[in-house]
């Protein structure tokens, strides 16, 4: 199966998430690619929509290997095993964190303006991305979300490798993924349109979806 684009993938994914309607979920898209998927999912399941701003802290000489992650409001988690086995120093961690916080703040200013994030505490949190190859980004998103004490953490993606799915199942209360190819060469391979979204596109998607000016929006169901 090939998805025409991220919105179509989100609609298909939303059909597998309708059991969450009664939970009034907080749907969190991971910028940038996860946002159009999250918008379409929210149209199917209702609840609130927001973004989850996280940045992976990659090992300096192996950036894809996450030694930790940061989020808004100073949230920070470290993977003690990776730090110990790689021998990363405190100074190196601090330098990577400084760089990633600059980008995190840039995105926060751009996407949130003066609107604070919707609180996660006590909510059924639905983390949405456009796919998982290694699962690293979603893993750090789960870790950051847990710091805010949600009731449940659910991860939903249109496609994933089997390895990533196994990894995330250990971190989330529920994982929903309708497509798990035997061999996933890359997430973009299952999309006809997998262009790199711009910040303007992301902001345009969030505005009509009601993020920011409706802090507790009425669930929207499309029949």
C-alpha positions as CSV (number, residue, x, y, z in Angstrom):
1,X,0.0,0.0,0.0
2,X,1.2,3.5,-0.9
3,X,-0.3,6.6,0.8
4,X,-0.9,9.6,-1.5
5,X,0.3,12.0,1.1
6,X,0.4,12.6,4.9
7,X,-3.2,13.8,5.1
8,X,-4.4,10.6,3.4
9,X,-2.2,8.6,5.8
10,X,-3.7,10.4,8.8
11,X,-7.3,9.7,7.6
12,X,-6.5,6.0,7.3
13,X,-4.7,6.0,10.6
14,X,-7.6,7.8,12.3
15,X,-9.9,4.9,11.3
16,X,-7.9,2.6,13.5
17,X,-8.1,5.0,16.4
18,X,-11.8,5.6,16.8
19,X,-11.9,3.7,20.0
20,X,-10.2,6.7,21.6
21,X,-13.0,9.1,20.9
22,X,-14.6,8.6,24.3
23,X,-11.2,9.4,26.0
24,X,-11.2,13.0,24.6
25,X,-7.6,12.6,23.5
26,X,-4.9,15.2,23.2
27,X,-3.5,14.7,19.8
28,X,0.2,15.7,19.6
29,X,1.9,16.0,16.2
30,X,5.7,15.9,15.9
31,X,6.9,18.8,13.8
32,X,7.2,18.9,11.0
33,X,6.1,15.8,9.2
34,X,3.8,14.5,11.9
35,X,1.6,17.6,12.0
36,X,-0.5,17.0,8.8
37,X,-1.0,13.4,9.9
38,X,-2.1,14.6,13.4
39,X,-4.5,17.1,12.0
40,X,-6.2,14.4,9.9
41,X,-6.2,12.0,12.9
42,X,-7.8,14.6,15.1
43,X,-10.6,15.1,12.6
44,X,-11.4,11.4,13.1
45,X,-11.1,11.0,16.8
46,X,-11.9,14.5,18.1
47,X,-10.3,15.9,21.2
48,X,-7.6,18.6,21.3
49,X,-4.7,19.2,18.9
50,X,-1.2,20.5,19.7
51,X,2.4,19.9,18.8
52,X,4.9,18.2,21.0
53,X,8.2,20.0,20.6
54,X,11.1,17.7,21.3
55,X,14.7,17.6,20.2
56,X,16.9,14.5,20.3
57,X,20.3,14.8,21.9
58,X,22.5,12.8,19.6
59,X,25.9,11.4,20.4
60,X,28.4,13.9,18.8
61,X,30.1,11.4,16.5
62,X,26.9,9.3,15.9
63,X,24.0,11.8,15.8
64,X,21.3,9.2,15.1
65,X,22.1,7.5,18.5
66,X,20.0,9.3,21.1
67,X,21.8,9.9,24.4
68,X,18.8,11.9,25.6
69,X,16.2,14.5,24.7
70,X,14.9,17.9,25.6
71,X,11.4,19.4,25.6
72,X,9.7,22.6,26.5
73,X,9.8,24.2,29.9
74,X,13.3,22.8,30.6
75,X,12.3,19.1,30.3
76,X,15.3,16.9,29.8
77,X,15.9,13.2,29.9
78,X,19.2,11.3,29.5
79,X,19.8,7.7,28.5
80,X,22.3,6.7,31.1
81,X,23.3,3.5,29.3
82,X,24.2,5.3,26.1
83,X,26.1,8.0,28.0
84,X,28.1,5.4,29.9
85,X,28.9,3.1,26.9
86,X,29.9,6.0,24.6
87,X,31.9,7.9,27.2
88,X,30.3,11.2,26.3
89,X,31.4,13.9,28.7
90,X,29.3,16.4,30.6
91,X,30.8,19.2,28.5
92,X,29.9,17.5,25.2
93,X,26.3,16.9,26.5
94,X,26.0,20.5,27.5
95,X,27.2,21.7,24.1
96,X,24.8,19.5,22.2
97,X,21.9,20.6,24.5
98,X,22.8,24.2,24.0
99,X,22.6,23.8,20.2
100,X,19.3,21.9,20.3
101,X,17.7,24.3,22.7
102,X,18.3,27.1,20.2
103,X,16.4,25.2,17.6
104,X,13.7,24.2,20.1
105,X,13.2,27.8,21.1
106,X,13.0,28.9,17.5
107,X,10.3,26.4,16.8
108,X,8.4,27.2,20.0
109,X,8.4,30.9,19.1
110,X,7.3,30.2,15.6
111,X,4.6,27.6,16.3
112,X,3.2,28.7,19.6
113,X,3.6,32.5,19.6
114,X,2.0,33.5,22.9
115,X,0.0,30.3,23.4
116,X,1.2,27.9,26.1
117,X,1.1,24.2,25.4
118,X,-2.0,22.3,26.4
119,X,-1.3,20.5,29.7
120,X,-0.7,16.8,29.3
121,X,-1.4,15.9,33.0
122,X,-4.1,13.4,33.4
123,X,-4.9,13.2,29.6
124,X,-4.9,10.4,27.1
125,X,-2.0,11.6,25.0
126,X,-1.9,10.5,21.4
127,X,1.6,11.0,19.8
128,X,1.5,11.1,16.0
129,X,4.3,11.1,13.5
130,X,4.4,10.3,9.7
131,X,6.3,7.0,10.3
132,X,9.1,5.3,12.3
133,X,12.3,3.9,10.8
134,X,14.4,3.6,13.9
135,X,11.8,4.9,16.4
136,X,14.4,7.3,17.9
137,X,12.3,10.5,17.6
138,X,9.1,8.9,18.9
139,X,11.1,7.3,21.7
140,X,12.3,10.7,23.0
141,X,8.8,12.1,22.5
142,X,7.4,9.4,24.8
143,X,10.1,10.1,27.4
144,X,9.3,13.8,27.4
145,X,5.6,13.3,27.5
146,X,5.9,11.0,30.5
147,X,7.5,13.8,32.5
148,X,4.2,15.6,32.4
149,X,2.3,12.7,33.9
150,X,-0.4,11.9,31.3
151,X,-3.0,9.3,32.1
152,X,-2.0,7.2,29.0
153,X,0.5,7.5,26.2
154,X,-0.6,6.2,22.8
155,X,1.6,6.3,19.7
156,X,0.1,6.2,16.3
157,X,2.0,6.2,13.0
158,X,0.9,5.2,9.4
159,X,4.0,3.0,8.9
160,X,6.9,1.5,10.9
161,X,9.7,-0.9,10.7
162,X,9.2,-4.0,12.9
163,X,12.3,-3.1,15.0
164,X,11.0,0.4,15.7
165,X,7.5,-0.9,16.6
166,X,9.1,-3.3,19.1
167,X,11.1,-0.5,20.6
168,X,8.1,1.8,21.1
169,X,5.8,-0.8,22.5
170,X,8.1,-0.9,25.5
171,X,7.6,2.8,26.0
172,X,3.9,3.5,25.3
173,X,0.7,2.1,26.7
174,X,-0.6,1.4,23.2
175,X,0.9,1.6,19.7
176,X,-1.3,1.7,16.6
177,X,0.3,1.2,13.2
178,X,-1.6,-0.2,10.2
179,X,1.4,-0.9,8.0
180,X,4.6,-2.8,9.0
181,X,6.5,-3.8,5.9
182,X,8.8,-6.8,6.0
183,X,11.6,-4.5,4.9
184,X,11.2,-0.7,5.3
185,X,13.8,1.0,3.2
186,X,12.6,4.4,4.5
187,X,9.4,6.1,5.6
188,X,9.2,8.2,2.4
189,X,9.0,5.1,0.3
190,X,5.4,4.5,1.2
191,X,4.3,8.0,0.3
192,X,3.7,9.4,-3.2
193,X,4.2,12.9,-1.8
194,X,6.7,13.0,1.0
195,X,8.1,16.5,0.6
196,X,9.9,18.3,3.4
197,X,7.3,20.6,5.0
198,X,8.2,24.2,5.6
199,X,7.4,26.1,8.8
200,X,4.8,28.1,7.0
201,X,3.0,24.9,5.9
202,X,3.0,23.6,9.5
203,X,1.6,26.9,10.8
204,X,-1.1,26.9,8.1
205,X,-2.2,23.4,9.1
206,X,-2.4,24.3,12.8
207,X,-4.4,27.5,12.5
208,X,-7.6,26.1,10.8
209,X,-7.4,23.0,13.1
210,X,-8.0,25.3,16.1
211,X,-4.7,25.0,17.9
212,X,-3.9,28.0,20.1
213,X,-7.0,30.1,20.2
214,X,-9.2,27.2,21.4
215,X,-7.6,25.7,24.5
216,X,-10.4,23.2,25.1
217,X,-12.0,22.7,21.7
218,X,-15.2,20.8,21.0
219,X,-14.4,17.4,19.4
220,X,-15.0,17.5,15.7
221,X,-16.2,14.3,14.1
222,X,-16.5,13.8,10.3
223,X,-19.1,11.4,9.2
